[in-house]
Amino acid sequence: MSSRTNDHTGQYDESQIKATLATYPDVEELYAALGRELGASATGEDPATRGENAFRRILPDIRPIVCGNEHLRRYCSDADYSDATSVAGMIAGTLVAAHFSGLNVVLCACIIARMGLRTLCAEAWRN
């Protein structure tokens, strides 16, 4: 996967984000796509469960990267950030800049955008 980001905004290539969000319009479908990327499960888990479990395992690594980004925090506090494409693009750019690896960055960013940054970062952004 290429790390195509805009040097000025840190935002990931929007066409890939738009295509992913259009193909998988809800979190369960995003989890299933992630699970299918991971391949067959020895435990017989369906792809959505496998993807969700993998995402939950890496969430402690992702949360501080995303929630610690002041640009994302300001964007969420200053705007009605209902545009999932922009939010997911900024999240993907943040993850790439932090050299995150292990799972598909675009799928992870889209999952977080669908979950909601304010939900994910509620504790970190409390103050």
Buried (B, 14 or more C-beta within 10 A) or exposed (E): EEEBBEEEEBBBBBEBBBEBBEEBEEBBBBBBBBBEBBEEEEEEBEBBBBBBBBBEEBBEEBBEBBBEBEEBBEBBEEEEBEEBBBBBBBBBBBBBBBEBEEBBBBBBBBBBBBBBBEEBBEEEBEE
